[in-house]
Each structure stands twice: as C-alpha cells, then as structure tokens.
Amino acid sequence: MEQILILKGQQALINAGINALEITSNTPGFEQEIAKARAAHKNALIGAGTIINTTLAQQAIDAGAQFIVTPNTNKSVVELAHQHGLPVLMGALTPTDVANAIEYNADIIKVFPAGSMGVGYFKALTGPFSEAQLMPVGGVNLDNLSQWFEAGACGAAVSGDFCKVLNTEQERSDLTKLVKNYISKLPK
C-alpha cells in the first residue's frame, strides 16, 4: 500500500509540472525505488541523490538513475557517472568546493546547504564563479524562491514542501496547487 501512495505522490508532482525527481540513497531500497519510478514515470527524469562515493554511484547507475546528485565534491563519482553518460549535480559550499567541482567537470554545482548560508552568500559565490551553473539546495521555499534566481541560480531544488506521503486525493490536489505556485515564481 505504501508503494502505491509513493507512486501516486510522484505522479502528482509530475502532473503538476515537475519533470525531475531525486531518490536519495538513504531511502530504504533506493535502487528498487529508482527502478520502480523509472517504470512508472517514463517521461520524467529519475535521479539518485546523496551519492557520496563510487559504490553508491554504481548502485544508482545499475538501478537506472538518469542523473547523480552528491552532497560533496568527489571527483571519482563524477568520473564514473560521466563514463555512463550521466550528468552530475555536485555538492559544494565553500569557494574551494566550487572551484574543485568546476575542475572535476560537475555539470551543475549544488550549493548545499544554501539556506544555512543565505541568499547573500550564494550571490557572493556567483561573482568569482560567474560561468558556473550554481543551484541552491536546502532552505529553498516558496517565500524565497525568486530571491535565489535573482542572485544568479540556474535552478533550484525543493524537497521539504514536496516530500510527503499523500494519503488522500485532497492531499494530492493540494500538492499540485503548491507545485503550480512554485512554478509560477520561476523566471520566464
């Protein structure tokens, strides 16, 4: 029953306009969850998150992940993912982390935990790293979403508002409305 609710929640996100979902490696049975999501949502990109080493990266690749998300700057993870044609959203927080992520050929640099540092810090990172694709993760919400884009974000990741078990049609409908509110705040 729980799996049905998870798939319905994922479908509600996709129906509302989300086209990429991340399943974290600390989700019990994350490899199976990636495979199930890929089978159920053929038009969405299903990726693996919290990939901190090459063992987890290989498990995600074997499960069918279409992109890899790391909380850290691990060169070996990028190399492995790129060998399999997968983009990597690499975690970084400090200027040194960002510089390393660029050197390691990360496709997008996930500034994490962005909310703990604030929009001003994120904006400051975009100065010396203006050519990098920086994306805030952690602390992004409906109230501050526009600020991150004004500060130079190439995208944003939202989890807290979207990661809920939805037991009723009303809850799924409410989630759809919430996602549409987020989408309405995206730059045109």
Sequence and secondary structure as in RCSB ss.txt:
>XXXX:A:sequence
MEQILILKGQQALINAGINALEITSNTPGFEQEIAKARAAHKNALIGAGTIINTTLAQQAIDAGAQFIVTPNTNK
SVVELAHQHGLPVLMGALTPTDVANAIEYNADIIKVFPAGSMGVGYFKALTGPFSEAQLMPVGGVNLDNLSQWFE
AGACGAAVSGDFCKVLNTEQERSDLTKLVKNYISKLPK
>XXXX:A:secstr
 HHHHHHHHHHHHHHHT  EEEEETTSTTHHHHHHHHHHH TTSEEEEE   SHHHHHHHHHHT SSEE SS  H
HHHHHHHHTT  EEEEE SHHHHHHHHHTT SEEEETTHHHH HHHHHHHHTTTTTS EEEBSS  TTTHHHHHH
TT S  B  TTT     SHHHHHHHHHHHHHHHHTS  
